[in-house]
Amino acid sequence: MGRLRFLTAGESHGEMLSGILEGMPAGLSLIASRDIDPILRERQKGYGRSRRQQIENDSARIISGVRNGVTTGAPIALLIENKDWKHWKERMSVEPTTSESTPVTIPRPGHADLAGAIKYGHTGDIRNVLERASARETAMRVAIGAIATRLLRHLDIESIAYVRSIGGIESSIPTDVFSSRQSLEESKVRVFDAAAENQIIAAIDLAKENGDTLGGVVECVFRNVPTGIGSHVHWDRKLDGIIAHAVMSIQAVKSVEIGLGVKASSMKGSETHDAITIEDGVLRRSHNNAGGIEGGISNGEPIVVRASMKPISTLMRPLASVDLATGEMTEAHIERSDVCAVPALAVILEQVVALTIASEILETFGGDTVGEVFLRVTERRKALNILQMK
């Protein structure tokens, strides 16, 4: 469901990444250098990233769907250049080439390598799998999500994303995360807690020294989302299900939680559910344990989404594997990789959820121009005023 549709294409070391976004209404001010590139740069930050981030300087080029800095309502096409491609021109050539390229025949445990090679018949060279399965693809998803974020900002919807833990080291989270944004942006690992940051950096250094990798947990919050997006009437229209689908599609994500998530399973109902109150004629909640979604529908409270990321699959001290070319036991293939990409996941999560929320807002309220959408969303926001419900 949802009105926004998108496609991405491109390989990790191919010439470029490309994407198409369909369904964005006309009249939205959109400038790549202002609205997309800063978020792409945030994705590249974070302690523990690989040297690839020093090579790339991601920026998006809008090639259609925008005229004079304003969306036209037509599909928006984007390109992101892979600067590292100049070192891979022969190995990643689209046209037939006579240059020899050493095939990759040893899959990495935890990666798409083996399953993808068997599925698509690429057992002679797993590079055909790993290039597309790479998290490099998320650069384009972030660019597309940044356009959705621009629309949400126009609708007065604010969001923030941060790291909750890395390698089992928990960071404290302030009560009002939005007012603490500056300390978050100054952190090398996108946490609010300076003491936890120091411990996390030390853990990343140790993992690097041991040829290992670290995963973690990230969270994003969206506030001022209008009540009533998503639906309870069909399984595939539930907002929490749609969000979970989108988040689980991010490389290395292994679980998704909304609100209390797993914690709610060990609590009593009286402790879990958010009592409904009224203040000055407006309906309120005592807490936000539901994470802004009840019965598959947004309820007006902030939407809170959490994702758990496994450690990166490429290890500098690799696990055991099998060479598909010889059938012999050996060590897994090593591909240049991060030690920890959890801070980047926070940025990716925020944009992926933004795209989902924006799509469902457009599905619910319609509108071919951003002006129409804004008026309809503004009207719906009155729904929590009990006096206007009568």
Backbone torsions as a table, in degrees:
resi	resn	phi	psi	omega
1	MET	NA	-175.9	-179.9
2	GLY	94.0	154.3	-174.7
3	ARG	-92.1	-31.1	-178.7
4	LEU	-81.6	129.6	176.4
5	ARG	-123.4	144.6	179.3
6	PHE	-146.6	156.5	173.5
7	LEU	-133.5	145.0	170.7
8	THR	-122.6	155.3	176.2
9	ALA	-147.0	158.4	177.4
10	GLY	124.4	157.5	-179.6
11	GLU	-112.5	163.9	-177.3
12	SER	-57.7	-41.8	-178.7
13	HIS	-115.2	20.3	173.9
14	GLY	-76.8	-178.2	-175.3
15	GLU	-65.3	-38.1	-177.7
16	MET	-164.8	166.7	170.0
17	LEU	-102.7	144.7	178.3
18	SER	-132.4	156.6	-179.9
19	GLY	-154.5	153.0	176.1
20	ILE	-131.2	130.4	176.6
21	LEU	-117.7	123.5	-179.6
22	GLU	-114.7	140.2	173.6
23	GLY	108.5	-2.9	179.1
24	MET	-72.1	128.0	-178.0
25	PRO	-66.7	161.8	179.7
26	ALA	-77.2	154.5	172.1
27	GLY	95.4	6.3	179.4
28	LEU	-89.9	124.2	175.4
29	SER	-65.7	124.2	-175.6
30	LEU	-145.3	117.2	177.5
31	ILE	-129.4	121.9	-173.4
32	ALA	-57.1	-45.5	-176.4
33	SER	-64.8	-25.2	-178.6
34	ARG	-96.0	-40.8	-168.9
35	ASP	-103.4	-21.0	-175.2
36	ILE	-115.1	-50.5	-173.2
37	ASP	-59.1	-41.2	178.3
38	PRO	-59.9	-34.6	179.1
39	ILE	-73.8	-36.5	174.9
40	LEU	-61.4	-38.5	178.7
41	ARG	-67.8	-35.1	176.5
42	GLU	-62.9	-37.5	178.3
43	ARG	-61.7	-30.9	-176.7
44	GLN	-82.0	-11.7	-177.3
45	LYS	-82.2	174.1	174.6
46	GLY	119.8	131.9	178.4
47	TYR	-65.5	132.3	179.5
48	GLY	101.6	4.6	177.7
49	ARG	-77.7	161.6	-177.7
50	SER	-82.9	172.6	179.3
51	ARG	-65.0	-16.5	178.3
52	ARG	-56.5	-35.3	-178.2
53	GLN	-69.2	-19.7	175.8
54	GLN	-82.2	-25.2	179.0
55	ILE	-78.4	-45.9	-177.6
56	GLU	-83.0	146.3	171.8
57	ASN	-135.0	76.3	-165.9
58	ASP	-60.2	131.2	171.5
59	SER	-146.9	145.8	-176.6
60	ALA	-98.9	143.8	174.2
61	ARG	-116.4	118.3	177.7
62	ILE	-84.3	124.9	-175.8
63	ILE	-115.1	-5.6	174.7
64	SER	-163.8	162.8	176.2
65	GLY	85.9	-2.0	178.5
66	VAL	-135.2	133.7	178.2
67	ARG	-133.9	126.3	-179.0
68	ASN	54.7	37.4	175.2
69	GLY	79.6	15.5	-178.2
70	VAL	-135.6	135.1	179.0
71	THR	-65.4	145.9	-176.9
72	THR	-103.4	-9.0	-174.6
73	GLY	97.4	-12.2	177.8
74	ALA	-83.8	163.8	176.9
75	PRO	-55.6	140.2	179.4
76	ILE	-100.3	122.2	179.0
77	ALA	-107.6	139.1	-175.8
78	LEU	-130.2	151.8	173.1
79	LEU	-132.5	140.9	171.2
80	ILE	-128.6	120.0	-178.3
81	GLU	-73.8	138.2	169.5
82	ASN	-93.9	103.5	-176.8
83	LYS	-68.1	-24.8	179.5
84	ASP	-72.9	-9.3	-177.2
85	TRP	-60.8	-28.3	-178.6
86	LYS	-60.6	-23.1	177.6
87	HIS	-90.6	-3.5	-173.7
88	TRP	-125.7	12.2	-172.4
89	LYS	-55.0	-43.5	-178.0
90	GLU	-74.9	-46.5	-177.8
91	ARG	-65.3	-29.7	-177.5
92	MET	-111.8	22.6	-178.9
93	SER	-61.4	133.7	175.8
94	VAL	-73.1	-38.8	178.8
95	GLU	-81.5	155.4	176.1
96	PRO	-57.6	142.5	-178.8
97	THR	-135.6	149.8	178.8
98	THR	-91.1	-7.4	179.8
99	SER	-68.8	139.2	178.7
100	GLU	-80.2	140.7	178.4
101	SER	-133.6	127.0	-178.7
102	THR	-69.2	119.3	-179.3
103	PRO	-71.7	151.5	173.6
104	VAL	-95.8	118.6	-176.6
105	THR	-124.8	5.4	-178.8
106	ILE	-115.2	107.6	-177.2
107	PRO	-73.0	152.7	177.2
108	ARG	-96.3	127.1	174.1
109	PRO	-57.7	136.7	179.0
110	GLY	91.0	-9.1	-179.1
111	HIS	-105.1	172.4	178.0
112	ALA	-75.2	-4.7	-170.3
113	ASP	-47.3	-60.2	-172.1
114	LEU	-71.7	-51.2	-178.2
115	ALA	-61.1	-41.6	179.8
116	GLY	-67.4	-38.2	179.3
117	ALA	-64.6	-40.5	178.7
118	ILE	-68.9	-43.6	-177.8
119	LYS	-61.7	-44.6	-173.7
120	TYR	-102.8	6.8	177.0
121	GLY	72.4	31.7	-177.5
122	HIS	-104.6	28.9	-177.4
123	THR	-64.8	-18.4	177.2
124	GLY	-77.6	-19.7	177.6
125	ASP	-161.1	101.6	-176.1
126	ILE	-69.7	-13.3	-179.5
127	ARG	-57.2	-29.4	177.2
128	ASN	-60.6	-26.5	178.4
129	VAL	-88.1	-52.8	-171.1
130	LEU	-65.0	-27.8	-179.5
131	GLU	-65.6	-40.5	-179.4
132	ARG	-85.4	-31.8	180.0
133	ALA	-72.3	-16.5	-177.4
134	SER	-56.3	147.0	176.6
135	ALA	-69.8	-2.7	172.7
136	ARG	-56.4	-29.1	179.3
137	GLU	-58.0	-27.7	-176.8
138	THR	-68.0	-17.3	176.1
139	ALA	-59.3	-43.1	179.2
140	MET	-72.2	-36.5	177.2
141	ARG	-64.3	-36.1	176.2
142	VAL	-64.9	-41.5	179.1
143	ALA	-61.8	-43.6	179.0
144	ILE	-67.7	-41.9	178.0
145	GLY	-63.2	-31.7	179.0
146	ALA	-63.4	-31.6	176.0
147	ILE	-67.0	-41.6	176.3
148	ALA	-63.0	-39.6	177.2
149	THR	-60.9	-39.0	177.4
150	ARG	-60.2	-41.6	177.9
151	LEU	-65.1	-43.6	180.0
152	LEU	-61.6	-40.2	177.6
153	ARG	-60.8	-39.2	178.0
154	HIS	-62.1	-29.5	179.8
155	LEU	-93.4	14.0	177.9
156	ASP	64.1	32.5	175.8
157	ILE	-104.6	125.6	-176.0
158	GLU	-110.4	147.9	179.7
159	SER	-140.4	160.8	177.2
160	ILE	-153.3	148.8	179.0
161	ALA	-137.7	146.1	-174.6
162	TYR	-156.7	168.3	178.4
163	VAL	-93.2	132.5	174.9
164	ARG	-93.7	-35.8	179.7
165	SER	-160.0	153.9	172.2
166	ILE	-138.4	130.7	178.3
167	GLY	57.9	29.4	-179.7
168	GLY	84.1	-2.8	178.6
169	ILE	-89.7	114.8	-175.2
170	GLU	-85.9	142.5	173.8
171	SER	-106.6	141.1	175.1
172	SER	-70.8	148.6	-178.0
173	ILE	-119.1	123.9	179.5
174	PRO	-66.7	156.9	179.4
175	THR	-61.0	-44.3	177.5
176	ASP	-109.2	95.8	-176.3
177	VAL	-68.3	-28.9	-176.3
178	PHE	-68.8	-35.4	-179.4
179	SER	-75.5	-10.6	-179.3
180	SER	-105.5	19.3	-174.3
181	ARG	-59.5	-37.5	-175.9
182	GLN	-63.1	-43.8	179.1
183	SER	-64.3	-32.2	178.0
184	LEU	-66.3	-45.2	-177.4
185	GLU	-68.5	-22.8	178.9
186	GLU	-84.3	-11.5	-176.8
187	SER	-79.3	140.0	177.1
188	LYS	-73.4	-18.9	-178.7
189	VAL	-124.9	17.5	172.9
190	ARG	59.6	44.9	174.4
191	VAL	-117.7	159.7	177.2
192	PHE	-84.7	-23.5	-168.1
193	ASP	-96.7	110.3	-177.0
194	ALA	-64.1	-37.8	179.5
195	ALA	-65.4	-42.7	178.0
196	ALA	-65.5	-36.1	179.2
197	GLU	-58.8	-45.1	180.0
198	ASN	-62.0	-40.5	178.7
199	GLN	-67.0	-39.4	-179.4
200	ILE	-66.5	-43.8	179.1
201	ILE	-60.7	-41.1	177.7
202	ALA	-63.9	-38.2	178.8
203	ALA	-67.4	-37.4	177.6
204	ILE	-66.8	-42.8	177.8
205	ASP	-59.5	-42.4	-179.7
206	LEU	-66.8	-41.4	178.3
207	ALA	-62.0	-42.2	178.2
208	LYS	-61.9	-43.3	179.3
209	GLU	-61.4	-33.4	-178.9
210	ASN	-91.2	4.8	-179.3
211	GLY	69.0	28.6	-174.0
212	ASP	-114.9	-178.3	179.9
213	THR	-137.5	163.9	-178.4
214	LEU	-131.2	144.7	173.7
215	GLY	-110.3	-168.9	-179.5
216	GLY	178.0	-168.1	-176.2
217	VAL	-126.3	133.6	177.7
218	VAL	-124.3	162.7	-176.9
219	GLU	-145.6	147.1	173.1
220	CYS	-133.0	151.4	-178.7
221	VAL	-131.0	133.6	176.1
222	PHE	-120.9	122.4	-179.9
223	ARG	-116.4	154.8	-176.4
224	ASN	73.1	24.8	173.3
225	VAL	-73.2	130.9	-177.6
226	PRO	-64.8	148.6	175.1
227	THR	-66.6	141.2	169.1
228	GLY	101.2	11.5	172.5
229	ILE	-90.6	148.1	-168.6
230	GLY	87.1	-177.6	-179.4
231	SER	-160.5	152.6	175.7
232	HIS	-93.3	-5.7	-166.4
233	VAL	-82.4	-19.7	176.4
234	HIS	-141.3	148.4	-176.9
235	TRP	-59.1	-35.4	-174.6
236	ASP	-90.4	8.3	176.5
237	ARG	-111.9	1.7	179.3
238	LYS	-71.9	127.9	-174.2
239	LEU	-62.0	-41.7	179.8
240	ASP	-65.8	-35.3	176.4
241	GLY	-67.3	-39.1	179.2
242	ILE	-66.9	-42.4	177.9
243	ILE	-63.1	-46.3	-179.1
244	ALA	-59.6	-40.6	178.0
245	HIS	-59.4	-47.5	-178.1
246	ALA	-64.3	-43.3	-176.4
247	VAL	-69.9	-39.4	179.3
248	MET	-66.6	-15.8	178.6
249	SER	-80.4	-9.8	178.7
250	ILE	-74.1	134.5	-178.5
251	GLN	-54.4	134.1	174.9
252	ALA	76.7	-1.5	175.9
253	VAL	-78.9	130.7	-176.1
254	LYS	-116.9	-12.1	174.9
255	SER	-156.6	155.0	179.0
256	VAL	-131.5	137.1	175.6
257	GLU	-130.9	148.3	175.6
258	ILE	-125.3	130.3	-176.6
259	GLY	65.3	-132.4	178.1
260	LEU	-63.8	-29.2	179.7
261	GLY	61.1	-132.6	-176.0
262	VAL	-59.6	-32.8	-177.9
263	LYS	-57.2	-32.7	-178.1
264	ALA	-62.5	-25.1	-177.4
265	SER	-68.5	-18.2	-178.8
266	SER	-105.9	6.7	-177.8
267	MET	-108.8	162.9	174.4
268	LYS	-80.9	155.6	179.2
269	GLY	-59.3	-37.2	179.7
270	SER	-65.4	-23.3	178.8
271	GLU	-90.7	-21.3	-169.4
272	THR	-91.3	-46.5	-169.6
273	HIS	-83.1	150.7	-172.5
274	ASP	-93.4	109.5	-179.7
275	ALA	-59.1	144.3	179.8
276	ILE	-96.4	127.2	179.9
277	THR	-126.7	178.4	176.2
278	ILE	-136.7	132.7	179.3
279	GLU	-132.4	117.6	179.4
280	ASP	54.2	39.6	176.9
281	GLY	81.0	2.9	-178.5
282	VAL	-112.4	133.1	179.6
283	LEU	-71.5	133.0	-179.6
284	ARG	-131.1	171.0	174.6
285	ARG	-118.8	146.1	179.8
286	SER	-70.1	-33.1	177.5
287	HIS	-142.8	-172.8	173.4
288	ASN	-133.4	48.7	179.7
289	ASN	-64.4	-26.7	179.9
290	ALA	-75.1	-11.0	-179.5
291	GLY	68.0	30.1	174.2
292	GLY	82.9	4.6	-177.8
293	ILE	-135.7	126.7	174.7
294	GLU	-130.9	130.2	179.0
295	GLY	62.3	23.6	-179.7
296	GLY	84.1	9.9	-176.8
297	ILE	-126.6	139.4	175.5
298	SER	-65.1	138.8	-175.1
299	ASN	-112.1	9.4	177.6
300	GLY	97.8	-18.5	176.0
301	GLU	-81.5	162.9	178.2
302	PRO	-57.2	139.1	176.4
303	ILE	-87.4	123.8	-176.0
304	VAL	-118.3	119.2	-177.3
305	VAL	-124.6	135.5	-178.8
306	ARG	-125.7	142.1	179.6
307	ALA	-134.4	140.7	177.4
308	SER	-106.2	131.6	-177.9
309	MET	-112.3	131.4	175.6
310	LYS	-76.2	162.6	174.1
311	PRO	-61.8	148.4	178.2
312	ILE	-55.8	143.0	-173.5
313	SER	-73.9	-31.4	-178.8
314	THR	-76.8	120.0	179.3
315	LEU	-114.2	136.8	177.9
316	MET	-71.5	-21.3	168.1
317	ARG	-113.0	84.7	-165.8
318	PRO	-67.7	155.0	174.3
319	LEU	-79.3	172.8	179.1
320	ALA	-69.4	147.8	176.7
321	SER	-153.2	-173.3	-179.8
322	VAL	-128.6	132.7	175.5
323	ASP	-76.2	114.5	-177.4
324	LEU	-67.4	-19.7	-179.7
325	ALA	-79.2	-31.2	-175.7
326	THR	-116.2	-18.1	-176.0
327	GLY	77.2	10.8	-177.7
328	GLU	-97.0	147.3	174.0
329	MET	-67.0	141.0	179.3
330	THR	-160.9	-172.6	175.1
331	GLU	-90.2	149.6	-178.1
332	ALA	-61.9	154.8	176.8
333	HIS	-61.7	144.5	176.1
334	ILE	-110.4	124.3	176.7
335	GLU	-120.9	140.4	179.0
336	ARG	-50.1	131.4	-172.3
337	SER	-156.0	168.4	176.3
338	ASP	-79.1	156.2	167.2
339	VAL	-83.8	-37.4	179.7
340	CYS	-149.9	126.7	179.3
341	ALA	-121.2	19.5	-177.0
342	VAL	-62.7	-44.4	177.2
343	PRO	-57.8	-37.3	177.6
344	ALA	-65.1	-37.0	179.6
345	LEU	-60.5	-35.5	178.9
346	ALA	-58.5	-43.6	179.6
347	VAL	-65.8	-43.9	-180.0
348	ILE	-62.8	-45.4	179.9
349	LEU	-57.2	-46.4	-178.1
350	GLU	-59.4	-42.4	-178.1
351	GLN	-73.7	-36.3	178.2
352	VAL	-65.9	-42.2	178.3
353	VAL	-70.0	-36.7	177.0
354	ALA	-58.8	-43.1	179.6
355	LEU	-63.0	-40.0	-179.7
356	THR	-67.3	-46.5	-179.4
357	ILE	-64.7	-43.8	179.3
358	ALA	-61.2	-41.2	179.7
359	SER	-62.5	-42.5	-179.0
360	GLU	-73.4	-30.6	173.6
361	ILE	-62.9	-45.3	179.3
362	LEU	-66.8	-35.4	176.8
363	GLU	-63.8	-39.6	-176.6
364	THR	-77.6	-43.3	-171.2
365	PHE	-102.2	-19.0	-179.3
366	GLY	64.9	-166.1	179.9
367	GLY	112.2	129.6	179.0
368	ASP	-92.4	-13.0	177.0
369	THR	-126.1	155.3	179.5
370	VAL	-66.0	-27.1	177.0
371	GLY	-63.1	-44.1	178.0
372	GLU	-62.9	-44.4	-179.2
373	VAL	-62.0	-44.4	-178.1
374	PHE	-60.3	-45.0	-179.1
375	LEU	-63.3	-40.1	-178.4
376	ARG	-71.5	-39.0	177.6
377	VAL	-67.2	-40.7	179.0
378	THR	-61.2	-40.7	178.5
379	GLU	-65.3	-40.6	-179.3
380	ARG	-66.0	-31.6	-178.5
381	ARG	-61.9	-17.5	176.9
382	LYS	-76.3	-6.4	-174.4
383	ALA	-63.6	-25.5	-179.2
384	LEU	-81.3	-6.5	176.8
385	ASN	-86.8	108.2	-172.1
386	ILE	-64.1	-27.4	178.8
387	LEU	-67.3	-32.9	-179.5
388	GLN	-86.5	-8.6	176.3
389	MET	-78.0	-22.0	-175.5
390	LYS	-77.1	NA	NA
